[in-house]
Structures are given as structure tokens and as C-alpha cells.
Amino acid sequence: METMECILTRRSIRHFAADKEVPEEIIRELMEAVRWAPSWANTQTWEVVVVKNPDLKQKLSDTTRVNRGTQAIIEASAVMVFCSRQGVSGARDGVYATAKGDWSMFDCALACQNFCLSAHNRGLGTVYIGRFQHQEVDTLLGLPQGIESVVMIPLGYPVKEAKAPSRKALNEFVHDEKFGYRYFTD
């Protein structure tokens, strides 16, 4: 699949074939895509916990309370919990280099996007789940101090295709030299 086709056709998948496992060699391939994501000064602050155990997936699902992706966690072949080491990305000698502070969320998002696009390229579905009780998940997964959960991404074989949501037109968000001057007029 070409890069733009992969970007344009990836969708959030919330229902998976619960009886179909993702082979280990594919999970390794997807983690290789994560490994090559860009990060601030190549700090690579992401950590990924792969969860397949049904009891633990249920417990992770319970931390979401009310979320459209709750069932996806249970049905998925595996749930990838992307975590990040805090206080490293965006800092030089312990001092943040920009007004944005810790860049770990940004770096983790780049790794997640590599993961999700690579999964889609292999015919797999994913969905980002960021609304959950993070401290509960951190405890469930035994995360050490300084490493925090960021997002859960269920992975599996989609039950059905998802439809594309509407998107803003380019002329609604691309500006020419200064904000408010449209780069595209059509």
C-alpha cells in the first residue's frame, strides 16, 4: 500500500474478530515501526506493554468507565499500552529547551502513528484510547516511577470496515505567512 493510501484509508476500529489472533511475527514488525519513530534528540522515551491476557484486558477495559473503545479492549487480539518516560524528552541537562516543556506526549504520538499506520497496512485495525484512569493502569501494569501510561491501542482484525469521518477543507486550516490569510482559496 502506498503511504498516502495508508494515511487516507486508516480508520478507528472498535470491533474485532475476538477469535483471530495477530501472529507474533506481525507484532514484532509493528514494534519495529515503533522503534523507528522520530523523537526529541533521539531520546526514544516510549515503552510498550503488550497485553493479551483476557483478565488483564478486562481490568484495562474497566479503567475506561465510559468510552466507545471499551469493548475493543476486550475483543482485541492484543492491547498495546504506550507509556512514556517522563522528564527526558525536550530537556537538556534537566532543563526544558522550549516553552512546551516535556515532549514525551509528542514523541509517544509519533510512535503510535507509526504503529497504527503499519497495522493498517497489514490489514489490522486499531483505535486510540486516551480517556482512562491512568494511575489505575500504571498500577495494573506495574509501571515504575517516572514511566506513565499515555494511550491504549487495541489491535486486531476488524469485524467490518469503518466509514471515513468528514474532514476540514485545506482552506480552513492552512494559512499564508500569517494566521487568517488563506493559503488555499478553493
N, C-alpha and C positions, 0 to 999 in steps of 0.2 A: 504494500500500500504506500502510495506517495505521502509525503509529510502533510501537505495541505489537506488531502483527502482524510487523513487520520484526524487532523485537528477539527475539520468541519463535520465529521460524522460521529465523533465520540459523544456519548450521552451518559447521563447519570442513570445507572441501572439499580433498581431497588428490589427486584425479584430474581432469584437464581434457581437453577435446577439443583435442588438440595442433594440429589443422589449422584452428582457428577463431580468428581474430584479434579482439581487442577494438578497436573503432574509436577513432581519436584523439579524436573529439568526446566520447566517453564517458569516456576517461581524463581529459580536461580537466574534465569535470563532476565526476568523483570528486576531482580535485585541488582543485576549488572547495570541496567539502565539507571537505577537509583545511584549507584556508585559513581557514575559519570556525570551527574548533575553538577552545574556550577555552584559555587558557594563563595562567600566573602573570604578573600585571601586563601582560598582552598582549605578552609577550616573543616568542611565536611561534618558539621555538627549533628547530623541526623543519626538516629538509631531506629531500627525497625524491629518490632516484636511481632512474630508470625503466630497467630492464634488459630488452631484447628480444633482444639478440644471442645466438644459441644457444651459441656457445663460452663467452661470459661466464656465461651461465646455468649451463652445466656446471661451470665453475670455482666459482661460488657454491654449487652443489649439493655439490661436493667438500668444502667447508668445514663441512658439517653432520655429516660422519662417519657417525653412526648417528642417524637421525631419521626418523620416519614421514612427514615432509613432503618428504624429499629428492627423490622423483620428481616431486612437484608443481612444484618449481622448474624442472625440465626441460620438463615438459608445458605449463606456464602460457604464456599469450599474452605476459605481461609479469610481471616480478618487481619489486615496489616495495620498495626498501631504505630504510626510515625511519631517519634519522640525527638526531642532536641536537647542538646547540652546547652545550658544557659550561661550567659556571660562571656562567651568566646567569640561568636560571630559579630563583627562590627567593632571589635575592640583591638586596640594596640597597647600592649603593656598595661592592661586592665582599665584603660580609658577608652570610652566610646569615641569613635572617629567622626560620627555625624550626629546631627540633632535627632535622628530617628532611633538612637540607642541600639539595643540588641537586634541584630539582623537574623536571629535564628528562625523566626517565623517565615521570613522571606526565603531563606535557604531551604527550609523544610518544604515550602510550597513548590520550589523548583524541583526538588527530588520527587515530590508527589506527582507533579505533572509528567515528569519522565516516566514514572511508574504507570500512571493511568493511560497515557498515550501508547506505551509499549503493550500494556494489557489489551487495549482495544485493537491494536494491530494484530494480536494473536487470537482475536475473536472472543475475548473475555470482557466482562463488564465490571465496572467499579462505580462507587459513589463516595463522595467526600462527606464525612460526618464529623462536624466540629462542635456540635451542641451536645455536650455530655458532661457528666460530673468528673472533671479531670483528676481531682485528688483521689476519688474512688478508683479510677482506672489506674492511676500511678501506684496505688496500694495493691490492687489486684495483680499487677504485673511485677511487683517488687522493684520498682524503679528506684535507683539510688538518688540521694540528694544531688541536685544540680542537673538532673535529667527529668524533663517533663513531657507528658503526652501532649500532642498537638492535634492530631486528627486520626480518626479510624477510617480505614478504607476496606470495606468488604470486597472480596474478589471471587468471581465465579462465572459460570456460563449463564448468560441471560436467558430467561424464560421467553421473553418477547422483545421486540425492538421498541425503543423509546422514540417519541417524536421530538423533533427539534423545537426548542422554545424560540420565541421571537428575539431578535437582536436589534440594538440601536443601529441606525444608519451611520455610515462613516462621518457624514457631515454633522452629526450630533455630538461627536466627542474628539474629533481631530481638529486642532487649532493651528493657525498660521502665524508664526512668530510670537504672538501674544494671545492670551486667553480671550475668547469671544470673537476672534477673526477666523472664520471657517476656512480650512484648508481645501476641503472638497465642497463644491456648491451644489452637487446633484443629490 
